[in-house]
Amino acid sequence: MPDNNPSNRVEGDENSILTVNAKQRVRTQLETDIENFLASGGSIELVDSNVTADPPTKPVSRYGGKQI
């Protein structure tokens, strides 16, 4: 049964309106998944905020690339 009480709703954009209860269910599921992951031997590594997966690339010059 959807929760139609406006005071219990959390809005992001128009397409993703979640109730407080729905967000709590997601948090609970995430905590359970993390506990299961750690219990099965997984580990969580803290990564510095300045680390990116995409290293910077050298800019490409296209000046004069087209024929006149």
PQR file with spaces between the fields and no chain letter, atoms N, CA, C, O and H, PARSE charges and radii, in Angstrom:
ATOM       1  N    MET     1       0.844   -1.177    0.000 -0.4000 1.5000
ATOM       2  CA   MET     1       0.000    0.000    0.000 -0.0000 2.0000
ATOM       3  C    MET     1       0.888    1.238    0.000  0.5500 1.7000
ATOM       4  O    MET     1       1.700    1.391    0.913 -0.5500 1.4000
ATOM       5  N    PRO     2       0.770    2.129   -0.986 -0.5600 1.5000
ATOM       6  CA   PRO     2       1.630    3.304   -1.046  0.2800 2.0000
ATOM       7  C    PRO     2       1.351    4.269    0.097  0.5500 1.7000
ATOM       8  O    PRO     2       0.218    4.390    0.563 -0.5500 1.4000
ATOM       9  N    ASP     3       2.376    4.936    0.530 -0.4000 1.5000
ATOM      10  CA   ASP     3       2.278    5.927    1.588 -0.0000 2.0000
ATOM      11  C    ASP     3       1.996    7.274    0.944  0.5500 1.7000
ATOM      12  O    ASP     3       2.882    7.867    0.329 -0.5500 1.4000
ATOM      13  H    ASP     3       3.296    4.837    0.151  0.4000 1.0000
ATOM      14  N    ASN     4       0.761    7.764    1.080 -0.4000 1.5000
ATOM      15  CA   ASN     4       0.358    9.012    0.431 -0.0000 2.0000
ATOM      16  C    ASN     4       0.445   10.216    1.348  0.5500 1.7000
ATOM      17  O    ASN     4       0.017   11.305    0.967 -0.5500 1.4000
ATOM      18  H    ASN     4       0.041    7.282    1.580  0.4000 1.0000
ATOM      19  N    ASN     5       0.978   10.056    2.527 -0.4000 1.5000
ATOM      20  CA   ASN     5       1.122   11.168    3.446 -0.0000 2.0000
ATOM      21  C    ASN     5       2.258   12.061    2.957  0.5500 1.7000
ATOM      22  O    ASN     5       3.405   11.617    2.915 -0.5500 1.4000
ATOM      23  H    ASN     5       1.326    9.171    2.837  0.4000 1.0000
ATOM      24  N    PRO     6       1.962   13.337    2.578 -0.5600 1.5000
ATOM      25  CA   PRO     6       3.005   14.215    2.035  0.2800 2.0000
ATOM      26  C    PRO     6       4.161   14.459    2.991  0.5500 1.7000
ATOM      27  O    PRO     6       5.275   14.726    2.541 -0.5500 1.4000
ATOM      28  N    SER     7       3.931   14.377    4.296 -0.4000 1.5000
ATOM      29  CA   SER     7       5.016   14.630    5.245 -0.0000 2.0000
ATOM      30  C    SER     7       6.017   13.485    5.284  0.5500 1.7000
ATOM      31  O    SER     7       7.120   13.655    5.803 -0.5500 1.4000
ATOM      32  H    SER     7       3.026   14.160    4.662  0.4000 1.0000
ATOM      33  N    ASN     8       5.654   12.308    4.739 -0.4000 1.5000
ATOM      34  CA   ASN     8       6.554   11.164    4.724 -0.0000 2.0000
ATOM      35  C    ASN     8       7.295   11.016    3.404  0.5500 1.7000
ATOM      36  O    ASN     8       8.076   10.078    3.242 -0.5500 1.4000
ATOM      37  H    ASN     8       4.758   12.170    4.317  0.4000 1.0000
ATOM      38  N    ARG     9       7.072   11.907    2.471 -0.4000 1.5000
ATOM      39  CA   ARG     9       7.679   11.790    1.149 -0.0000 2.0000
ATOM      40  C    ARG     9       8.994   12.553    1.093  0.5500 1.7000
ATOM      41  O    ARG     9       9.162   13.594    1.728 -0.5500 1.4000
ATOM      42  H    ARG     9       6.438   12.669    2.602  0.4000 1.0000
ATOM      43  N    VAL    10       9.922   12.005    0.314 -0.4000 1.5000
ATOM      44  CA   VAL    10      11.195   12.661    0.036 -0.0000 2.0000
ATOM      45  C    VAL    10      11.267   12.808   -1.463  0.5500 1.7000
ATOM      46  O    VAL    10      11.125   11.817   -2.180 -0.5500 1.4000
ATOM      47  H    VAL    10       9.786   11.159   -0.202  0.4000 1.0000
ATOM      48  N    GLU    11      11.484   14.016   -1.965 -0.4000 1.5000
ATOM      49  CA   GLU    11      11.465   14.235   -3.402 -0.0000 2.0000
ATOM      50  C    GLU    11      12.855   14.570   -3.909  0.5500 1.7000
ATOM      51  O    GLU    11      13.568   15.380   -3.316 -0.5500 1.4000
ATOM      52  H    GLU    11      11.599   14.821   -1.383  0.4000 1.0000
ATOM      53  N    GLY    12      13.237   13.930   -5.024 -0.4000 1.5000
ATOM      54  CA   GLY    12      14.462   14.266   -5.724 -0.0000 2.0000
ATOM      55  C    GLY    12      14.058   15.007   -6.974  0.5500 1.7000
ATOM      56  O    GLY    12      14.058   16.238   -6.998 -0.5500 1.4000
ATOM      57  H    GLY    12      12.658   13.272   -5.505  0.4000 1.0000
ATOM      58  N    ASP    13      13.715   14.274   -8.010 -0.4000 1.5000
ATOM      59  CA   ASP    13      13.119   14.877   -9.179 -0.0000 2.0000
ATOM      60  C    ASP    13      11.728   14.261   -9.329  0.5500 1.7000
ATOM      61  O    ASP    13      11.351   13.395   -8.538 -0.5500 1.4000
ATOM      62  H    ASP    13      13.715   13.274   -7.990  0.4000 1.0000
ATOM      63  N    GLU    14      10.981   14.685  -10.308 -0.4000 1.5000
ATOM      64  CA   GLU    14       9.597   14.228  -10.440 -0.0000 2.0000
ATOM      65  C    GLU    14       9.493   12.727  -10.667  0.5500 1.7000
ATOM      66  O    GLU    14       8.490   12.122  -10.287 -0.5500 1.4000
ATOM      67  H    GLU    14      11.287   15.388  -10.950  0.4000 1.0000
ATOM      68  N    ASN    15      10.502   12.109  -11.275 -0.4000 1.5000
ATOM      69  CA   ASN    15      10.438   10.688  -11.585 -0.0000 2.0000
ATOM      70  C    ASN    15      10.902    9.802  -10.444  0.5500 1.7000
ATOM      71  O    ASN    15      10.700    8.589  -10.500 -0.5500 1.4000
ATOM      72  H    ASN    15      11.317   12.600  -11.583  0.4000 1.0000
ATOM      73  N    SER    16      11.514   10.361   -9.417 -0.4000 1.5000
ATOM      74  CA   SER    16      12.024    9.525   -8.328 -0.0000 2.0000
ATOM      75  C    SER    16      11.560   10.061   -6.989  0.5500 1.7000
ATOM      76  O    SER    16      12.334   10.665   -6.246 -0.5500 1.4000
ATOM      77  H    SER    16      11.678   11.346   -9.372  0.4000 1.0000
ATOM      78  N    ILE    17      10.315    9.839   -6.692 -0.4000 1.5000
ATOM      79  CA   ILE    17       9.755   10.228   -5.403 -0.0000 2.0000
ATOM      80  C    ILE    17       9.712    8.974   -4.542  0.5500 1.7000
ATOM      81  O    ILE    17       9.038    8.002   -4.885 -0.5500 1.4000
ATOM      82  H    ILE    17       9.687    9.348   -7.295  0.4000 1.0000
ATOM      83  N    LEU    18      10.425    8.997   -3.435 -0.4000 1.5000
ATOM      84  CA   LEU    18      10.465    7.856   -2.531 -0.0000 2.0000
ATOM      85  C    LEU    18       9.917    8.263   -1.179  0.5500 1.7000
ATOM      86  O    LEU    18      10.157    9.375   -0.708 -0.5500 1.4000
ATOM      87  H    LEU    18      10.972    9.787   -3.157  0.4000 1.0000
ATOM      88  N    THR    19       9.195    7.373   -0.570 -0.4000 1.5000
ATOM      89  CA   THR    19       8.714    7.649    0.770 -0.0000 2.0000
ATOM      90  C    THR    19       9.855    7.399    1.752  0.5500 1.7000
ATOM      91  O    THR    19      10.847    6.751    1.420 -0.5500 1.4000
ATOM      92  H    THR    19       9.000    6.470   -0.953  0.4000 1.0000
ATOM      93  N    VAL    20       9.701    7.910    2.937 -0.4000 1.5000
ATOM      94  CA   VAL    20      10.705    7.691    3.976 -0.0000 2.0000
ATOM      95  C    VAL    20      10.823    6.198    4.257  0.5500 1.7000
ATOM      96  O    VAL    20      11.925    5.689    4.464 -0.5500 1.4000
ATOM      97  H    VAL    20       8.895    8.437    3.207  0.4000 1.0000
ATOM      98  N    ASN    21       9.691    5.493    4.264 -0.4000 1.5000
ATOM      99  CA   ASN    21       9.709    4.051    4.514 -0.0000 2.0000
ATOM     100  C    ASN    21      10.449    3.312    3.408  0.5500 1.7000
ATOM     101  O    ASN    21      11.184    2.365    3.686 -0.5500 1.4000
ATOM     102  H    ASN    21       8.796    5.906    4.096  0.4000 1.0000
ATOM     103  N    ALA    22      10.268    3.729    2.164 -0.4000 1.5000
ATOM     104  CA   ALA    22      10.958    3.085    1.048 -0.0000 2.0000
ATOM     105  C    ALA    22      12.458    3.295    1.157  0.5500 1.7000
ATOM     106  O    ALA    22      13.234    2.371    0.913 -0.5500 1.4000
ATOM     107  H    ALA    22       9.671    4.499    1.939  0.4000 1.0000
ATOM     108  N    LYS    23      12.874    4.503    1.520 -0.4000 1.5000
ATOM     109  CA   LYS    23      14.306    4.766    1.682 -0.0000 2.0000
ATOM     110  C    LYS    23      14.882    3.936    2.826  0.5500 1.7000
ATOM     111  O    LYS    23      16.012    3.458    2.734 -0.5500 1.4000
ATOM     112  H    LYS    23      12.244    5.254    1.718  0.4000 1.0000
ATOM     113  N    GLN    24      14.124    3.763    3.891 -0.4000 1.5000
ATOM     114  CA   GLN    24      14.592    2.949    5.017 -0.0000 2.0000
ATOM     115  C    GLN    24      14.745    1.500    4.588  0.5500 1.7000
ATOM     116  O    GLN    24      15.700    0.844    5.005 -0.5500 1.4000
ATOM     117  H    GLN    24      13.205    4.151    3.965  0.4000 1.0000
ATOM     118  N    ARG    25      13.832    0.975    3.763 -0.4000 1.5000
ATOM     119  CA   ARG    25      13.956   -0.397    3.270 -0.0000 2.0000
ATOM     120  C    ARG    25      15.217   -0.545    2.424  0.5500 1.7000
ATOM     121  O    ARG    25      15.902   -1.564    2.508 -0.5500 1.4000
ATOM     122  H    ARG    25      13.057    1.509    3.425  0.4000 1.0000
ATOM     123  N    VAL    26      15.529    0.463    1.610 -0.4000 1.5000
ATOM     124  CA   VAL    26      16.741    0.411    0.782 -0.0000 2.0000
ATOM     125  C    VAL    26      17.977    0.419    1.671  0.5500 1.7000
ATOM     126  O    VAL    26      18.920   -0.334    1.427 -0.5500 1.4000
ATOM     127  H    VAL    26      14.972    1.291    1.542  0.4000 1.0000
ATOM     128  N    ARG    27      17.983    1.266    2.704 -0.4000 1.5000
ATOM     129  CA   ARG    27      19.125    1.321    3.623 -0.0000 2.0000
ATOM     130  C    ARG    27      19.312   -0.018    4.331  0.5500 1.7000
ATOM     131  O    ARG    27      20.434   -0.506    4.466 -0.5500 1.4000
ATOM     132  H    ARG    27      17.217    1.878    2.903  0.4000 1.0000
ATOM     133  N    THR    28      18.207   -0.606    4.781 -0.4000 1.5000
ATOM     134  CA   THR    28      18.273   -1.890    5.477 -0.0000 2.0000
ATOM     135  C    THR    28      18.816   -2.973    4.556  0.5500 1.7000
ATOM     136  O    THR    28      19.643   -3.785    4.973 -0.5500 1.4000
ATOM     137  H    THR    28      17.296   -0.210    4.672  0.4000 1.0000
ATOM     138  N    GLN    29      18.358   -2.992    3.305 -0.4000 1.5000
ATOM     139  CA   GLN    29      18.844   -3.980    2.343 -0.0000 2.0000
ATOM     140  C    GLN    29      20.333   -3.775    2.078  0.5500 1.7000
ATOM     141  O    GLN    29      21.083   -4.747    1.986 -0.5500 1.4000
ATOM     142  H    GLN    29      17.686   -2.333    2.967  0.4000 1.0000
ATOM     143  N    LEU    30      20.765   -2.533    1.955 -0.4000 1.5000
ATOM     144  CA   LEU    30      22.179   -2.240    1.731 -0.0000 2.0000
ATOM     145  C    LEU    30      23.028   -2.720    2.905  0.5500 1.7000
ATOM     146  O    LEU    30      24.080   -3.326    2.701 -0.5500 1.4000
ATOM     147  H    LEU    30      20.156   -1.743    2.029  0.4000 1.0000
ATOM     148  N    GLU    31      22.580   -2.456    4.127 -0.4000 1.5000
ATOM     149  CA   GLU    31      23.315   -2.912    5.309 -0.0000 2.0000
ATOM     150  C    GLU    31      23.423   -4.439    5.327  0.5500 1.7000
ATOM     151  O    GLU    31      24.476   -4.986    5.655 -0.5500 1.4000
ATOM     152  H    GLU    31      21.725   -1.964    4.292  0.4000 1.0000
ATOM     153  N    THR    32      22.336   -5.122    4.977 -0.4000 1.5000
ATOM     154  CA   THR    32      22.338   -6.582    4.935 -0.0000 2.0000
ATOM     155  C    THR    32      23.309   -7.091    3.877  0.5500 1.7000
ATOM     156  O    THR    32      24.069   -8.028    4.123 -0.5500 1.4000
ATOM     157  H    THR    32      21.480   -4.678    4.711  0.4000 1.0000
ATOM     158  N    ASP    33      23.283   -6.470    2.700 -0.4000 1.5000
ATOM     159  CA   ASP    33      24.196   -6.868    1.623 -0.0000 2.0000
ATOM     160  C    ASP    33      25.653   -6.665    2.022  0.5500 1.7000
ATOM     161  O    ASP    33      26.500   -7.505    1.718 -0.5500 1.4000
ATOM     162  H    ASP    33      22.666   -5.708    2.500  0.4000 1.0000
ATOM     163  N    ILE    34      25.951   -5.558    2.700 -0.4000 1.5000
ATOM     164  CA   ILE    34      27.326   -5.283    3.140 -0.0000 2.0000
ATOM     165  C    ILE    34      27.755   -6.319    4.176  0.5500 1.7000
ATOM     166  O    ILE    34      28.865   -6.845    4.104 -0.5500 1.4000
ATOM     167  H    ILE    34      25.263   -4.876    2.947  0.4000 1.0000
ATOM     168  N    GLU    35      26.884   -6.613    5.136 -0.4000 1.5000
ATOM     169  CA   GLU    35      27.213   -7.610    6.163 -0.0000 2.0000
ATOM     170  C    GLU    35      27.488   -8.974    5.526  0.5500 1.7000
ATOM     171  O    GLU    35      28.434   -9.662    5.912 -0.5500 1.4000
ATOM     172  H    GLU    35      25.982   -6.186    5.195  0.4000 1.0000
ATOM     173  N    ASN    36      26.662   -9.367    4.548 -0.4000 1.5000
ATOM     174  CA   ASN    36      26.865  -10.647    3.866 -0.0000 2.0000
ATOM     175  C    ASN    36      28.171  -10.655    3.085  0.5500 1.7000
ATOM     176  O    ASN    36      28.884  -11.659    3.077 -0.5500 1.4000
ATOM     177  H    ASN    36      25.894   -8.809    4.234  0.4000 1.0000
ATOM     178  N    PHE    37      28.487   -9.549    2.433 -0.4000 1.5000
ATOM     179  CA   PHE    37      29.730   -9.424    1.673 -0.0000 2.0000
ATOM     180  C    PHE    37      30.936   -9.579    2.590  0.5500 1.7000
ATOM     181  O    PHE    37      31.868  -10.321    2.277 -0.5500 1.4000
ATOM     182  H    PHE    37      27.908   -8.734    2.440  0.4000 1.0000
ATOM     183  N    LEU    38      30.920   -8.873    3.730 -0.4000 1.5000
ATOM     184  CA   LEU    38      32.031   -8.956    4.671 -0.0000 2.0000
ATOM     185  C    LEU    38      32.121  -10.342    5.307  0.5500 1.7000
ATOM     186  O    LEU    38      33.220  -10.847    5.535 -0.5500 1.4000
ATOM     187  H    LEU    38      30.164   -8.271    3.984  0.4000 1.0000
ATOM     188  N    ALA    39      30.975  -10.961    5.594 -0.4000 1.5000
ATOM     189  CA   ALA    39      30.962  -12.292    6.208 -0.0000 2.0000
ATOM     190  C    ALA    39      31.515  -13.359    5.260  0.5500 1.7000
ATOM     191  O    ALA    39      32.049  -14.375    5.704 -0.5500 1.4000
ATOM     192  H    ALA    39      30.082  -10.550    5.409  0.4000 1.0000
ATOM     193  N    SER    40      31.384  -13.118    3.949 -0.4000 1.5000
ATOM     194  CA   SER    40      31.883  -14.099    2.985 -0.0000 2.0000
ATOM     195  C    SER    40      33.346  -13.857    2.622  0.5500 1.7000
ATOM     196  O    SER    40      33.860  -14.463    1.681 -0.5500 1.4000
ATOM     197  H    SER    40      30.950  -12.292    3.589  0.4000 1.0000
ATOM     198  N    GLY    41      34.020  -12.972    3.364 -0.4000 1.5000
ATOM     199  CA   GLY    41      35.447  -12.760    3.150 -0.0000 2.0000
ATOM     200  C    GLY    41      35.777  -11.519    2.353  0.5500 1.7000
ATOM     201  O    GLY    41      36.951  -11.254    2.092 -0.5500 1.4000
ATOM     202  H    GLY    41      33.602  -12.480    4.128  0.4000 1.0000
ATOM     203  N    GLY    42      34.780  -10.752    1.958 -0.4000 1.5000
ATOM     204  CA   GLY    42      35.040   -9.528    1.208 -0.0000 2.0000
ATOM     205  C    GLY    42      35.632   -8.449    2.095  0.5500 1.7000
ATOM     206  O    GLY    42      35.565   -8.526    3.322 -0.5500 1.4000
ATOM     207  H    GLY    42      33.827  -10.968    2.169  0.4000 1.0000
ATOM     208  N    SER    43      36.204   -7.455    1.465 -0.4000 1.5000
ATOM     209  CA   SER    43      36.746   -6.345    2.244 -0.0000 2.0000
ATOM     210  C    SER    43      36.379   -5.034    1.554  0.5500 1.7000
ATOM     211  O    SER    43      36.161   -4.981    0.343 -0.5500 1.4000
ATOM     212  H    SER    43      36.259   -7.393    0.469  0.4000 1.0000
ATOM     213  N    ILE    44      36.319   -3.996    2.354 -0.4000 1.5000
ATOM     214  CA   ILE    44      35.984   -2.663    1.857 -0.0000 2.0000
ATOM     215  C    ILE    44      37.210   -1.794    2.038  0.5500 1.7000
ATOM     216  O    ILE    44      37.781   -1.723    3.126 -0.5500 1.4000
ATOM     217  H    ILE    44      36.496   -4.039    3.337  0.4000 1.0000
ATOM     218  N    GLU    45      37.610   -1.137    0.969 -0.4000 1.5000
ATOM     219  CA   GLU    45      38.804   -0.294    0.987 -0.0000 2.0000
ATOM     220  C    GLU    45      38.388    1.174    0.886  0.5500 1.7000
ATOM     221  O    GLU    45      37.601    1.543    0.015 -0.5500 1.4000
ATOM     222  H    GLU    45      37.146   -1.194    0.085  0.4000 1.0000
ATOM     223  N    LEU    46      38.914    1.996    1.770 -0.4000 1.5000
ATOM     224  CA   LEU    46      38.650    3.431    1.734 -0.0000 2.0000
ATOM     225  C    LEU    46      39.554    4.069    0.688  0.5500 1.7000
ATOM     226  O    LEU    46      40.771    3.890    0.716 -0.5500 1.4000
ATOM     227  H    LEU    46      39.554    1.697    2.477  0.4000 1.0000
ATOM     228  N    VAL    47      38.959    4.807   -0.224 -0.4000 1.5000
ATOM     229  CA   VAL    47      39.698    5.436   -1.311 -0.0000 2.0000
ATOM     230  C    VAL    47      39.677    6.939   -1.096  0.5500 1.7000
ATOM     231  O    VAL    47      38.634    7.509   -0.777 -0.5500 1.4000
ATOM     232  H    VAL    47      37.970    4.953   -0.246  0.4000 1.0000
ATOM     233  N    ASP    48      40.824    7.582   -1.270 -0.4000 1.5000
ATOM     234  CA   ASP    48      40.897    9.032   -1.119 -0.0000 2.0000
ATOM     235  C    ASP    48      39.952    9.720   -2.102  0.5500 1.7000
ATOM     236  O    ASP    48      39.699    9.205   -3.191 -0.5500 1.4000
ATOM     237  H    ASP    48      41.671    7.119   -1.529  0.4000 1.0000
ATOM     238  N    SER    49      39.439   10.869   -1.718 -0.4000 1.5000
ATOM     239  CA   SER    49      38.465   11.569   -2.554 -0.0000 2.0000
ATOM     240  C    SER    49      39.085   12.134   -3.832  0.5500 1.7000
ATOM     241  O    SER    49      38.361   12.445   -4.778 -0.5500 1.4000
ATOM     242  H    SER    49      39.644   11.287   -0.833  0.4000 1.0000
ATOM     243  N    ASN    50      40.400   12.269   -3.874 -0.4000 1.5000
ATOM     244  CA   ASN    50      41.030   12.832   -5.074 -0.0000 2.0000
ATOM     245  C    ASN    50      41.424   11.758   -6.095  0.5500 1.7000
ATOM     246  O    ASN    50      42.007   12.089   -7.127 -0.5500 1.4000
ATOM     247  H    ASN    50      40.988   12.016   -3.106  0.4000 1.0000
ATOM     248  N    VAL    51      41.122   10.490   -5.834 -0.4000 1.5000
ATOM     249  CA   VAL    51      41.456    9.409   -6.753 -0.0000 2.0000
ATOM     250  C    VAL    51      40.308    9.240   -7.741  0.5500 1.7000
ATOM     251  O    VAL    51      39.140    9.193   -7.352 -0.5500 1.4000
ATOM     252  H    VAL    51      40.649   10.221   -4.995  0.4000 1.0000
ATOM     253  N    THR    52      40.656    9.150   -9.033 -0.4000 1.5000
ATOM     254  CA   THR    52      39.633    8.937  -10.052 -0.0000 2.0000
ATOM     255  C    THR    52      39.965    7.690  -10.863  0.5500 1.7000
ATOM     256  O    THR    52      41.120    7.271  -10.931 -0.5500 1.4000
ATOM     257  H    THR    52      41.605    9.188   -9.349  0.4000 1.0000
ATOM     258  N    ALA    53      38.953    7.108  -11.468 -0.4000 1.5000
ATOM     259  CA   ALA    53      39.151    5.937  -12.305 -0.0000 2.0000
ATOM     260  C    ALA    53      39.639    6.334  -13.688  0.5500 1.7000
ATOM     261  O    ALA    53      40.248    5.528  -14.391 -0.5500 1.4000
ATOM     262  H    ALA    53      38.015    7.448  -11.413  0.4000 1.0000
ATOM     263  N    ASP    54      39.378    7.560  -14.076 -0.4000 1.5000
ATOM     264  CA   ASP    54      39.775    8.061  -15.384 -0.0000 2.0000
ATOM     265  C    ASP    54      40.980    8.985  -15.239  0.5500 1.7000
ATOM     266  O    ASP    54      40.824   10.128  -14.811 -0.5500 1.4000
ATOM     267  H    ASP    54      38.883    8.215  -13.504  0.4000 1.0000
ATOM     268  N    PRO    55      42.174    8.516  -15.585 -0.5600 1.5000
ATOM     269  CA   PRO    55      43.321    9.423  -15.502  0.2800 2.0000
ATOM     270  C    PRO    55      43.192   10.513  -16.566  0.5500 1.7000
ATOM     271  O    PRO    55      42.579   10.289  -17.609 -0.5500 1.4000
ATOM     272  N    PRO    56      43.757   11.672  -16.312 -0.5600 1.5000
ATOM     273  CA   PRO    56      43.661   12.746  -17.302  0.2800 2.0000
ATOM     274  C    PRO    56      44.360   12.347  -18.602  0.5500 1.7000
ATOM     275  O    PRO    56      45.351   11.617  -18.596 -0.5500 1.4000
ATOM     276  N    THR    57      43.824   12.840  -19.703 -0.4000 1.5000
ATOM     277  CA   THR    57      44.421   12.541  -21.005 -0.0000 2.0000
ATOM     278  C    THR    57      45.003   13.807  -21.602  0.5500 1.7000
ATOM     279  O    THR    57      44.612   14.922  -21.255 -0.5500 1.4000
ATOM     280  H    THR    57      43.019   13.433  -19.708  0.4000 1.0000
ATOM     281  N    LYS    58      45.934   13.611  -22.495 -0.4000 1.5000
ATOM     282  CA   LYS    58      46.574   14.734  -23.170 -0.0000 2.0000
ATOM     283  C    LYS    58      45.571   15.353  -24.142  0.5500 1.7000
ATOM     284  O    LYS    58      44.925   14.623  -24.893 -0.5500 1.4000
ATOM     285  H    LYS    58      46.252   12.706  -22.777  0.4000 1.0000
ATOM     286  N    PRO    59      45.425   16.670  -24.149 -0.5600 1.5000
ATOM     287  CA   PRO    59      44.494   17.306  -25.080  0.2800 2.0000
ATOM     288  C    PRO    59      44.920   17.054  -26.529  0.5500 1.7000
ATOM     289  O    PRO    59      46.110   17.009  -26.840 -0.5500 1.4000
ATOM     290  N    VAL    60      43.939   16.893  -27.394 -0.4000 1.5000
ATOM     291  CA   VAL    60      44.202   16.652  -28.807 -0.0000 2.0000
ATOM     292  C    VAL    60      43.974   17.948  -29.559  0.5500 1.7000
ATOM     293  O    VAL    60      42.916   18.566  -29.440 -0.5500 1.4000
ATOM     294  H    VAL    60      42.973   16.929  -27.141  0.4000 1.0000
ATOM     295  N    SER    61      44.963   18.358  -30.331 -0.4000 1.5000
ATOM     296  CA   SER    61      44.830   19.571  -31.135 -0.0000 2.0000
ATOM     297  C    SER    61      44.288   19.212  -32.504  0.5500 1.7000
ATOM     298  O    SER    61      44.837   18.360  -33.202 -0.5500 1.4000
ATOM     299  H    SER    61      45.823   17.856  -30.428  0.4000 1.0000
ATOM     300  N    ARG    62      43.214   19.866  -32.874 -0.4000 1.5000
ATOM     301  CA   ARG    62      42.636   19.639  -34.193 -0.0000 2.0000
ATOM     302  C    ARG    62      42.780   20.900  -35.040  0.5500 1.7000
ATOM     303  O    ARG    62      42.100   21.062  -36.053 -0.5500 1.4000
ATOM     304  H    ARG    62      42.768   20.558  -32.307  0.4000 1.0000
ATOM     305  N    TYR    63      43.662   21.776  -34.617 -0.4000 1.5000
ATOM     306  CA   TYR    63      43.871   23.012  -35.359 -0.0000 2.0000
ATOM     307  C    TYR    63      44.481   22.695  -36.722  0.5500 1.7000
ATOM     308  O    TYR    63      45.493   22.000  -36.809 -0.5500 1.4000
ATOM     309  H    TYR    63      44.214   21.644  -33.794  0.4000 1.0000
ATOM     310  N    GLY    64      43.871   23.198  -37.767 -0.4000 1.5000
ATOM     311  CA   GLY    64      44.386   22.969  -39.106 -0.0000 2.0000
ATOM     312  C    GLY    64      44.144   21.569  -39.610  0.5500 1.7000
ATOM     313  O    GLY    64      44.812   21.137  -40.549 -0.5500 1.4000
ATOM     314  H    GLY    64      43.049   23.763  -37.696  0.4000 1.0000
ATOM     315  N    GLY    65      43.225   20.854  -39.029 -0.4000 1.5000
ATOM     316  CA   GLY    65      42.978   19.480  -39.431 -0.0000 2.0000
ATOM     317  C    GLY    65      42.166   19.344  -40.700  0.5500 1.7000
ATOM     318  O    GLY    65      42.202   18.298  -41.349 -0.5500 1.4000
ATOM     319  H    GLY    65      42.682   21.205  -38.266  0.4000 1.0000
ATOM     320  N    LYS    66      41.423   20.399  -41.071 -0.4000 1.5000
ATOM     321  CA   LYS    66      40.594   20.322  -42.274 -0.0000 2.0000
ATOM     322  C    LYS    66      41.301   20.984  -43.447  0.5500 1.7000
ATOM     323  O    LYS    66      42.059   21.939  -43.279 -0.5500 1.4000
ATOM     324  H    LYS    66      41.394   21.249  -40.544  0.4000 1.0000
ATOM     325  N    GLN    67      41.038   20.459  -44.634 -0.4000 1.5000
ATOM     326  CA   GLN    67      41.605   21.060  -45.830 -0.0000 2.0000
ATOM     327  C    GLN    67      40.855   22.337  -46.190  0.5500 1.7000
ATOM     328  O    GLN    67      39.685   22.508  -45.848 -0.5500 1.4000
ATOM     329  H    GLN    67      40.422   19.684  -44.771  0.4000 1.0000
ATOM     330  N    ILE    68      41.546   23.218  -46.881 -0.4000 1.5000
ATOM     331  CA   ILE    68      40.933   24.490  -47.297 -0.0000 2.0000
ATOM     332  C    ILE    68      40.184   24.283  -48.587  0.5500 1.7000
ATOM     333  O    ILE    68      39.593   25.224  -49.115 -0.5500 1.4000
ATOM     334  H    ILE    68      42.496   23.080  -47.159  0.4000 1.0000
